[in-house]
């Protein structure tokens, strides 16, 4: 990895002993943002309220399954809302960047509706044995690349299958194209879960909770296609070679740029 200077301070050598799927995705969406975060280590001065909402809902869902794992009854709505609020308050208020028509109150009411839908869903009451929540898996999937580090939201055994489920929040319902676009994450995770499966078939699921007026949760299966697994691994390999080669550049996007926490350093970047 190349040596870089941070704000005129002593240069440092960046060593990656692992990559996460989120880091790979960030490089694909904007190599310069990856550079600011993972190479220079610049702090993110702002965070989109939608990301805070999703993160806090994720934490509430995690708490729900943790209680089931230890044999407790499902938490009530007030308890989940308290977990949600506690996570929200871990962010500095001035760093949260709200979108048009958003504020703390409107998003709090949305969280109430979403958590109600979550608690009433079949996903919240799984028919199977919960083996792990936020289970960390790590290993080499592409020779010559750093290990892949994965965190599986929900790991279950149901019937004769091992289930890897990832919890998502979304502005709307997912169609087949969206599932296909998101599939690489679980396809990579499946490579790490092979040893856990011990010969059992793997089932890969996205559980998607919508941020709509009437929230709903839907389960989407990801086909475990060996060709797509290999394609995804080759993509990881190319991304890593680009990172090693220092190929960092801006990728302007009307969807991503307005909420990017690195707008000022991006404007100042001269290549």
Protein Blocks (a to p, Z undefined) as FASTA:
>chain_A
ZZddeehiacdddddfbdcfklmmmmmmommlmmmmmmnopacfbdcfklmmmmmmmmmm
mmmmmmmmnopacddfklmmmmmmmmmmmpcfklpccdehiafklmmmmmmmmmmmmmmp
mklmccbddfbghiacdddfbghiacdddddfbacdehjbccdddddddfbdcdfklmmm
mmmmmmmmmmmmmmmnnopacddddddddfbfbdcdddddddddfklmmmmmmmmmmmmm
mmmnopacddddfklmmmpcklmmmmmpgZZ
